Amino acid sequence: MKCPECFNGTLVLKHSKWGMFYGCNRFPSCTATHSCHQETGKPMGIPADKETKSWRMKAHEAFDEVWKKKLNKRQLAYLWLRTAMGMSREDCHIGRFDITFCKKVIEICKDIEDEQ
């Protein structure tokens, strides 16, 4: 995978005391990282630059509030989000979203929070 920060490096699977992750092979010049499934080492979503990762975290925070407070089940919440976003099951993962989609998630979650 090409590094989303420096574009000159490659993300390689690394091991730490916290588990596996992908990191740029140009470390310490580039500190880009990407998460992976601990069982398989498969990347979680699509690697992104720092700004996109920040928006993904904000979108996940908004989404987690909705499913925990309103929908009670994460699977039901993802079904709701897929429907609201008009996306397929395969495409509707915050770890795959760009900034525009993250902002849309936040807006949709705010709208459902406001419905009381």
C-alpha positions, -999 to 999 in steps of 0.1 A, spaced: 0 0 0 13 34 -9 18 58 20 -10 83 22 12 110 38 46 111 21 36 93 -11 72 80 -14 69 53 11 50 20 14 29 10 44 43 -23 58 29 -45 85 47 -39 118 44 -53 153 43 -34 186 35 -41 222 -1 -29 213 -5 -52 184 0 -51 146 -4 -20 125 8 -7 92 35 20 93 55 38 66 87 22 57 103 56 57 99 60 95 111 81 113 110 105 84 73 97 79 51 87 108 20 76 89 1 46 103 -29 25 95 -48 0 116 -54 -36 108 -74 -66 120 -53 -82 147 -62 -118 137 -54 -115 100 -32 -84 95 -58 -72 69 -60 -34 66 -90 -18 82 -105 4 55 -84 25 32 -52 43 43 -57 80 46 -38 112 54 -40 128 88 -68 152 80 -90 124 66 -82 102 96 -93 130 119 -126 133 101 -131 95 102 -126 97 140 -152 125 143 -176 105 121 -172 74 142 -177 94 174 -210 108 160 -221 73 147 -212 56 180 -233 81 200 -263 72 178 -261 35 179 -254 34 217 -282 59 226 -308 54 199 -305 21 181 -289 -1 208 -274 -25 183 -244 -18 160 -257 -40 132 -290 -21 132 -271 12 132 -250 2 102 -282 -8 84 -297 26 92 -265 44 81 -263 24 48 -299 34 40 -294 70 50 -262 72 29 -276 52 0 -247 28 1 -241 -9 -2 -230 -30 28 -195 -34 13 -191 4 8 -206 16 41 -176 16 64 -163 48 79 -127 35 74 -133 38 37 -148 73 37 -133 105 24 -138 138 42 -171 146 23 -187 113 34 -175 117 70 -192 151 71 -223 136 58 -222 109 85 -219 136 112 -248 156 97 -270 125 95 -262 115 130 -269 151 143 -303 150 125 -313 118 143 -300 131 176 -321 162 172 -353 141 166 -366 139 202 
